[in-house]
Amino acid sequence: MPKRRKKKPVRLIHPSEGPLSARLAPLHAGRVLVFSDASQKRHGGLAAVLFETPESEALVKVRTVGITGSNELELQATLFALEQAKALFPGRPLSLFSDNQDAATRLNRAKTLGLAQDPELRQFIADIDLGNTLTEATICWIKGHSICRGNILADLHAANAAN
């Protein structure tokens, strides 16, 4: 008789009260908080969740796109989030949070080394005129499925946009 596999314990996630955890919130005080995520189901879904202040209601923007590679879709989500932040809060300092480490690293590398080292990203940014927004933004990686309410909302809305 085959052995029964133990059931995985259900992991409960208790979201933070604000968009960020209490540990991270002071580091980004006075900035617009922007969370991005992407999902692949029948379509690709992009989500940007924006908080003007930690106490404000979330502004959610979504877009359905064609399915591409996972990292490429996550990069599209971060650029979509920057685009939304620029349109909704022009000139305001912002912090962008992505749960995809490759997308965050690629954008930070573009900020420090310049866009010349990444021609494909340079073209994306030029097409939607995000050069100044990227330069002024703080780009952060946060652990996926974390307790940050902003990340949880971005996951949810990206999955809904991908249906």
FIKOLZA-1660 file (N, C-alpha, C; in steps of 0.1 Angstrom, whole numbers, plus 5000, padded with zeros to 4 digits):
% residues 163
   i   px   py   pz ch aa at
   1 5008 4988 5000  A  M  N
   1 5000 5000 5000  A  M CA
   1 5009 5012 5000  A  M  C
   2 5006 5022 4991  A  P  N
   2 5015 5034 4990  A  P CA
   2 5013 5043 5002  A  P  C
   3 5024 5050 5005  A  K  N
   3 5023 5059 5016  A  K CA
   3 5015 5071 5013  A  K  C
   4 5007 5076 5022  A  R  N
   4 5000 5088 5020  A  R CA
   4 5009 5100 5022  A  R  C
   5 5007 5110 5013  A  R  N
   5 5015 5122 5014  A  R CA
   5 5008 5131 5024  A  R  C
   6 5016 5137 5032  A  K  N
   6 5011 5147 5042  A  K CA
   6 5006 5159 5034  A  K  C
   7 4995 5164 5039  A  K  N
   7 4989 5176 5033  A  K CA
   7 4998 5188 5037  A  K  C
   8 5000 5197 5028  A  K  N
   8 5007 5209 5031  A  K CA
   8 4999 5218 5040  A  K  C
   9 5005 5223 5050  A  P  N
   9 4997 5232 5059  A  P CA
   9 4993 5245 5051  A  P  C
  10 4981 5249 5055  A  V  N
  10 4976 5261 5048  A  V CA
  10 4983 5273 5055  A  V  C
  11 4989 5281 5046  A  R  N
  11 4996 5293 5051  A  R CA
  11 4987 5305 5051  A  R  C
  12 4984 5311 5062  A  L  N
  12 4976 5322 5063  A  L CA
  12 4985 5335 5062  A  L  C
  13 4981 5344 5054  A  I  N
  13 4988 5356 5052  A  I CA
  13 4979 5367 5058  A  I  C
  14 4984 5374 5067  A  H  N
  14 4977 5385 5073  A  H CA
  14 4983 5398 5067  A  H  C
  15 4976 5405 5059  A  P  N
  15 4981 5417 5052  A  P CA
  15 4984 5428 5062  A  P  C
  16 4993 5436 5058  A  S  N
  16 4996 5448 5066  A  S CA
  16 4985 5458 5066  A  S  C
  17 4984 5466 5076  A  E  N
  17 4973 5476 5077  A  E CA
  17 4974 5486 5066  A  E  C
  18 4987 5491 5063  A  G  N
  18 4989 5500 5053  A  G CA
  18 4994 5493 5040  A  G  C
  19 4997 5500 5030  A  P  N
  19 5002 5494 5017  A  P CA
  19 5015 5487 5019  A  P  C
  20 5024 5491 5029  A  L  N
  20 5036 5485 5031  A  L CA
  20 5036 5480 5046  A  L  C
  21 5045 5471 5048  A  S  N
  21 5047 5466 5062  A  S CA
  21 5052 5477 5071  A  S  C
  22 5050 5476 5084  A  A  N
  22 5055 5487 5093  A  A CA
  22 5070 5489 5092  A  A  C
  23 5077 5478 5089  A  R  N
  23 5092 5479 5088  A  R CA
  23 5096 5488 5076  A  R  C
  24 5089 5487 5065  A  L  N
  24 5093 5494 5053  A  L CA
  24 5087 5508 5051  A  L  C
  25 5076 5510 5057  A  A  N
  25 5068 5523 5056  A  A CA
  25 5077 5535 5058  A  A  C
  26 5084 5536 5069  A  P  N
  26 5092 5548 5072  A  P CA
  26 5103 5551 5061  A  P  C
  27 5107 5541 5054  A  L  N
  27 5118 5543 5044  A  L CA
  27 5112 5550 5031  A  L  C
  28 5099 5550 5029  A  H  N
  28 5092 5555 5017  A  H CA
  28 5082 5566 5021  A  H  C
  29 5084 5572 5032  A  A  N
  29 5074 5583 5037  A  A CA
  29 5075 5594 5027  A  A  C
  30 5063 5600 5024  A  G  N
  30 5062 5612 5015  A  G CA
  30 5063 5608 5001  A  G  C
  31 5063 5596 4997  A  R  N
  31 5064 5592 4983  A  R CA
  31 5051 5585 4979  A  R  C
  32 5047 5586 4966  A  V  N
  32 5036 5578 4961  A  V CA
  32 5041 5563 4961  A  V  C
  33 5033 5554 4966  A  L  N
  33 5036 5540 4966  A  L CA
  33 5029 5533 4955  A  L  C
  34 5037 5527 4946  A  V  N
  34 5032 5520 4934  A  V CA
  34 5036 5505 4934  A  V  C
  35 5027 5497 4933  A  F  N
  35 5029 5482 4933  A  F CA
  35 5025 5477 4919  A  F  C
  36 5034 5468 4913  A  S  N
  36 5031 5463 4900  A  S CA
  36 5032 5448 4901  A  S  C
  37 5024 5441 4892  A  D  N
  37 5024 5427 4891  A  D CA
  37 5019 5423 4877  A  D  C
  38 5022 5411 4873  A  A  N
  38 5017 5405 4861  A  A CA
  38 5013 5391 4864  A  A  C
  39 5004 5386 4855  A  S  N
  39 4999 5372 4856  A  S CA
  39 4996 5366 4842  A  S  C
  40 4998 5353 4841  A  Q  N
  40 4995 5346 4829  A  Q CA
  40 4984 5336 4831  A  Q  C
  41 4974 5338 4824  A  K  N
  41 4963 5327 4823  A  K CA
  41 4959 5326 4809  A  K  C
  42 4947 5329 4805  A  R  N
  42 4943 5329 4791  A  R CA
  42 4950 5340 4784  A  R  C
  43 4952 5351 4791  A  H  N
  43 4959 5363 4785  A  H CA
  43 4969 5367 4795  A  H  C
  44 4977 5377 4792  A  G  N
  44 4986 5383 4802  A  G CA
  44 4978 5395 4809  A  G  C
  45 4980 5396 4821  A  G  N
  45 4974 5407 4829  A  G CA
  45 4984 5415 4836  A  G  C
  46 4983 5428 4835  A  L  N
  46 4992 5437 4842  A  L CA
  46 4983 5445 4852  A  L  C
  47 4989 5448 4863  A  A  N
  47 4982 5456 4873  A  A CA
  47 4992 5466 4880  A  A  C
  48 4986 5478 4882  A  A  N
  48 4993 5488 4889  A  A CA
  48 4984 5493 4901  A  A  C
  49 4989 5492 4913  A  V  N
  49 4981 5497 4924  A  V CA
  49 4989 5508 4930  A  V  C
  50 4982 5520 4931  A  L  N
  50 4989 5532 4935  A  L CA
  50 4982 5538 4948  A  L  C
  51 4991 5542 4957  A  F  N
  51 4986 5549 4969  A  F CA
  51 4993 5563 4970  A  F  C
  52 4985 5573 4970  A  E  N
  52 4990 5587 4970  A  E CA
  52 4997 5589 4984  A  E  C
  53 4990 5584 4995  A  T  N
  53 4996 5584 5008  A  T CA
  53 4993 5570 5014  A  T  C
  54 5000 5566 5025  A  P  N
  54 4997 5553 5031  A  P CA
  54 4982 5552 5036  A  P  C
  55 4976 5564 5039  A  E  N
  55 4962 5563 5044  A  E CA
  55 4952 5564 5033  A  E  C
  56 4956 5567 5021  A  S  N
  56 4946 5569 5010  A  S CA
  56 4941 5555 5004  A  S  C
  57 4930 5556 4997  A  E  N
  57 4925 5544 4991  A  E CA
  57 4934 5540 4979  A  E  C
  58 4934 5527 4975  A  A  N
  58 4942 5523 4964  A  A CA
  58 4935 5527 4951  A  A  C
  59 4943 5532 4942  A  L  N
  59 4939 5534 4928  A  L CA
  59 4944 5522 4920  A  L  C
  60 4935 5515 4914  A  V  N
  60 4939 5503 4906  A  V CA
  60 4937 5505 4891  A  V  C
  61 4948 5502 4884  A  K  N
  61 4948 5503 4869  A  K CA
  61 4952 5489 4864  A  K  C
  62 4945 5484 4854  A  V  N
  62 4948 5471 4849  A  V CA
  62 4948 5471 4834  A  V  C
  63 4955 5462 4828  A  R  N
  63 4956 5461 4813  A  R CA
  63 4958 5446 4810  A  R  C
  64 4951 5442 4799  A  T  N
  64 4952 5429 4794  A  T CA
  64 4961 5429 4782  A  T  C
  65 4971 5421 4781  A  V  N
  65 4980 5420 4770  A  V CA
  65 4982 5406 4765  A  V  C
  66 4989 5405 4754  A  G  N
  66 4992 5391 4749  A  G CA
  66 5002 5384 4759  A  G  C
  67 5002 5371 4759  A  I  N
  67 5011 5364 4767  A  I CA
  67 5025 5364 4761  A  I  C
  68 5035 5367 4770  A  T  N
  68 5049 5367 4766  A  T CA
  68 5056 5359 4777  A  T  C
  69 5069 5359 4777  A  G  N
  69 5077 5353 4788  A  G CA
  69 5074 5359 4801  A  G  C
  70 5075 5352 4812  A  S  N
  70 5072 5356 4825  A  S CA
  70 5079 5369 4829  A  S  C
  71 5093 5369 4827  A  N  N
  71 5100 5381 4831  A  N CA
  71 5097 5393 4822  A  N  C
  72 5094 5390 4809  A  E  N
  72 5091 5401 4800  A  E CA
  72 5077 5407 4804  A  E  C
  73 5068 5399 4808  A  L  N
  73 5055 5403 4812  A  L CA
  73 5056 5412 4825  A  L  C
  74 5065 5407 4834  A  E  N
  74 5067 5415 4847  A  E CA
  74 5073 5428 4844  A  E  C
  75 5083 5429 4834  A  L  N
  75 5089 5442 4830  A  L CA
  75 5078 5451 4824  A  L  C
  76 5069 5445 4816  A  Q  N
  76 5058 5453 4811  A  Q CA
  76 5049 5459 4822  A  Q  C
  77 5047 5451 4833  A  A  N
  77 5039 5455 4844  A  A CA
  77 5046 5467 4851  A  A  C
  78 5059 5466 4853  A  T  N
  78 5066 5477 4860  A  T CA
  78 5065 5490 4852  A  T  C
  79 5067 5488 4839  A  L  N
  79 5066 5500 4830  A  L CA
  79 5052 5506 4829  A  L  C
  80 5042 5497 4829  A  F  N
  80 5028 5501 4830  A  F CA
  80 5025 5509 4843  A  F  C
  81 5031 5504 4854  A  A  N
  81 5029 5511 4867  A  A CA
  81 5036 5525 4867  A  A  C
  82 5048 5525 4861  A  L  N
  82 5054 5538 4860  A  L CA
  82 5046 5548 4852  A  L  C
  83 5041 5543 4841  A  E  N
  83 5033 5551 4832  A  E CA
  83 5020 5557 4839  A  E  C
  84 5014 5548 4847  A  Q  N
  84 5002 5552 4854  A  Q CA
  84 5006 5563 4865  A  Q  C
  85 5017 5560 4872  A  A  N
  85 5021 5570 4882  A  A CA
  85 5024 5583 4876  A  A  C
  86 5031 5583 4865  A  K  N
  86 5034 5596 4858  A  K CA
  86 5021 5604 4854  A  K  C
  87 5011 5596 4849  A  A  N
  87 4999 5602 4845  A  A CA
  87 4990 5608 4857  A  A  C
  88 4990 5600 4868  A  L  N
  88 4981 5603 4879  A  L CA
  88 4988 5613 4889  A  L  C
  89 5001 5612 4890  A  F  N
  89 5008 5620 4900  A  F CA
  89 5021 5626 4894  A  F  C
  90 5019 5635 4884  A  P  N
  90 5031 5641 4877  A  P CA
  90 5040 5648 4886  A  P  C
  91 5053 5646 4885  A  G  N
  91 5063 5653 4893  A  G CA
  91 5064 5649 4907  A  G  C
  92 5056 5640 4912  A  R  N
  92 5057 5635 4926  A  R CA
  92 5068 5624 4927  A  R  C
  93 5075 5624 4938  A  P  N
  93 5084 5613 4940  A  P CA
  93 5077 5600 4943  A  P  C
  94 5082 5589 4938  A  L  N
  94 5075 5577 4939  A  L CA
  94 5084 5565 4942  A  L  C
  95 5079 5555 4948  A  S  N
  95 5086 5542 4951  A  S CA
  95 5078 5531 4944  A  S  C
  96 5085 5524 4935  A  L  N
  96 5078 5513 4927  A  L CA
  96 5083 5500 4933  A  L  C
  97 5073 5491 4936  A  F  N
  97 5076 5478 4942  A  F CA
  97 5071 5467 4932  A  F  C
  98 5081 5458 4930  A  S  N
  98 5078 5447 4921  A  S CA
  98 5082 5434 4928  A  S  C
  99 5074 5424 4927  A  D  N
  99 5077 5411 4933  A  D CA
  99 5086 5402 4923  A  D  C
 100 5090 5408 4912  A  N  N
 100 5099 5402 4903  A  N CA
 100 5112 5408 4904  A  N  C
 101 5122 5400 4909  A  Q  N
 101 5135 5405 4911  A  Q CA
 101 5142 5409 4898  A  Q  C
 102 5140 5402 4887  A  D  N
 102 5147 5405 4875  A  D CA
 102 5142 5418 4869  A  D  C
 103 5129 5421 4870  A  A  N
 103 5124 5434 4865  A  A CA
 103 5130 5446 4873  A  A  C
 104 5130 5444 4886  A  A  N
 104 5135 5455 4895  A  A CA
 104 5150 5457 4893  A  A  C
 105 5158 5446 4891  A  T  N
 105 5172 5447 4889  A  T CA
 105 5175 5453 4875  A  T  C
 106 5167 5450 4865  A  R  N
 106 5169 5455 4852  A  R CA
 106 5166 5470 4852  A  R  C
 107 5156 5475 4858  A  L  N
 107 5153 5489 4859  A  L CA
 107 5164 5497 4867  A  L  C
 108 5168 5491 4878  A  N  N
 108 5178 5497 4886  A  N CA
 108 5192 5498 4879  A  N  C
 109 5195 5488 4871  A  R  N
 109 5207 5488 4863  A  R CA
 109 5206 5499 4852  A  R  C
 110 5194 5500 4847  A  A  N
 110 5192 5511 4837  A  A CA
 110 5194 5525 4843  A  A  C
 111 5190 5526 4855  A  K  N
 111 5191 5539 4862  A  K CA
 111 5206 5542 4865  A  K  C
 112 5214 5532 4869  A  T  N
 112 5227 5534 4874  A  T CA
 112 5237 5534 4862  A  T  C
 113 5236 5525 4853  A  L  N
 113 5245 5524 4841  A  L CA
 113 5240 5531 4829  A  L  C
 114 5228 5536 4829  A  G  N
 114 5223 5542 4817  A  G CA
 114 5215 5533 4808  A  G  C
 115 5206 5539 4800  A  L  N
 115 5198 5530 4791  A  L CA
 115 5206 5525 4779  A  L  C
 116 5217 5531 4776  A  A  N
 116 5225 5526 4764  A  A CA
 116 5229 5511 4765  A  A  C
 117 5230 5506 4778  A  Q  N
 117 5234 5492 4779  A  Q CA
 117 5223 5483 4777  A  Q  C
 118 5211 5488 4776  A  D  N
 118 5199 5479 4773  A  D CA
 118 5190 5485 4763  A  D  C
 119 5194 5483 4750  A  P  N
 119 5186 5490 4739  A  P CA
 119 5171 5486 4739  A  P  C
 120 5168 5474 4742  A  E  N
 120 5154 5471 4742  A  E CA
 120 5146 5479 4752  A  E  C
 121 5151 5480 4764  A  L  N
 121 5145 5487 4775  A  L CA
 121 5144 5502 4771  A  L  C
 122 5155 5507 4765  A  R  N
 122 5156 5521 4761  A  R CA
 122 5145 5524 4751  A  R  C
 123 5142 5515 4742  A  Q  N
 123 5131 5517 4733  A  Q CA
 123 5117 5517 4739  A  Q  C
 124 5115 5508 4749  A  F  N
 124 5102 5508 4756  A  F CA
 124 5100 5521 4764  A  F  C
 125 5111 5526 4770  A  I  N
 125 5110 5538 4778  A  I CA
 125 5108 5550 4769  A  I  C
 126 5114 5550 4758  A  A  N
 126 5113 5561 4749  A  A CA
 126 5099 5561 4743  A  A  C
 127 5093 5550 4740  A  D  N
 127 5080 5549 4734  A  D CA
 127 5069 5555 4742  A  D  C
 128 5071 5554 4755  A  I  N
 128 5060 5559 4765  A  I CA
 128 5066 5571 4773  A  I  C
 129 5077 5576 4769  A  D  N
 129 5083 5588 4775  A  D CA
 129 5084 5587 4790  A  D  C
 130 5092 5577 4795  A  L  N
 130 5093 5575 4809  A  L CA
 130 5107 5578 4815  A  L  C
 131 5116 5584 4807  A  G  N
 131 5129 5586 4811  A  G CA
 131 5131 5593 4824  A  G  C
 132 5124 5605 4825  A  N  N
 132 5125 5613 4838  A  N CA
 132 5118 5605 4849  A  N  C
 133 5107 5599 4847  A  T  N
 133 5100 5592 4858  A  T CA
 133 5109 5580 4863  A  T  C
 134 5115 5573 4854  A  L  N
 134 5124 5562 4859  A  L CA
 134 5136 5568 4867  A  L  C
 135 5142 5579 4862  A  T  N
 135 5153 5585 4869  A  T CA
 135 5149 5589 4883  A  T  C
 136 5137 5595 4885  A  E  N
 136 5133 5600 4898  A  E CA
 136 5128 5589 4907  A  E  C
 137 5124 5578 4902  A  A  N
 137 5117 5567 4910  A  A CA
 137 5127 5559 4918  A  A  C
 138 5123 5554 4929  A  T  N
 138 5130 5544 4937  A  T CA
 138 5124 5531 4933  A  T  C
 139 5132 5521 4928  A  I  N
 139 5127 5508 4924  A  I CA
 139 5131 5498 4934  A  I  C
 140 5121 5491 4940  A  C  N
 140 5124 5481 4950  A  C CA
 140 5118 5467 4947  A  C  C
 141 5125 5457 4951  A  W  N
 141 5120 5443 4950  A  W CA
 141 5114 5440 4963  A  W  C
 142 5102 5434 4963  A  I  N
 142 5096 5429 4975  A  I CA
 142 5093 5414 4973  A  I  C
 143 5094 5407 4984  A  K  N
 143 5091 5392 4983  A  K CA
 143 5077 5390 4978  A  K  C
 144 5075 5381 4968  A  G  N
 144 5062 5378 4963  A  G CA
 144 5054 5371 4974  A  G  C
 145 5041 5373 4974  A  H  N
 145 5031 5368 4983  A  H CA
 145 5035 5372 4997  A  H  C
 146 5040 5385 4998  A  S  N
 146 5044 5390 5011  A  S CA
 146 5031 5396 5019  A  S  C
 147 5034 5401 5030  A  I  N
 147 5023 5407 5038  A  I CA
 147 5019 5421 5034  A  I  C
 148 5026 5427 5024  A  C  N
 148 5023 5440 5020  A  C CA
 148 5010 5440 5013  A  C  C
 149 5001 5448 5018  A  R  N
 149 4987 5449 5012  A  R CA
 149 4988 5453 4998  A  R  C
 150 4997 5462 4995  A  G  N
 150 4998 5467 4981  A  G CA
 150 5002 5456 4971  A  G  C
 151 5011 5447 4976  A  N  N
 151 5015 5435 4967  A  N CA
 151 5003 5425 4966  A  N  C
 152 4996 5423 4976  A  I  N
 152 4985 5414 4976  A  I CA
 152 4974 5419 4966  A  I  C
 153 4971 5432 4967  A  L  N
 153 4962 5438 4957  A  L CA
 153 4966 5437 4943  A  L  C
 154 4979 5439 4941  A  A  N
 154 4985 5439 4927  A  A CA
 154 4984 5424 4922  A  A  C
 155 4987 5414 4930  A  D  N
 155 4985 5400 4926  A  D CA
 155 4971 5397 4922  A  D  C
 156 4962 5401 4930  A  L  N
 156 4948 5399 4928  A  L CA
 156 4943 5405 4915  A  L  C
 157 4946 5418 4913  A  H  N
 157 4941 5425 4901  A  H CA
 157 4948 5420 4888  A  H  C
 158 4961 5416 4889  A  A  N
 158 4968 5411 4877  A  A CA
 158 4961 5398 4873  A  A  C
 159 4958 5389 4883  A  A  N
 159 4952 5376 4879  A  A CA
 159 4938 5379 4873  A  A  C
 160 4930 5388 4878  A  N  N
 160 4917 5391 4872  A  N CA
 160 4918 5396 4858  A  N  C
 161 4929 5405 4856  A  A  N
 161 4930 5410 4842  A  A CA
 161 4935 5400 4832  A  A  C
 162 4941 5389 4837  A  A  N
 162 4946 5378 4828  A  A CA
 162 4935 5368 4824  A  A  C
 163 4923 5368 4831  A  N  N
 163 4913 5359 4827  A  N CA
 163 4906 5362 4814  A  N  C
% end
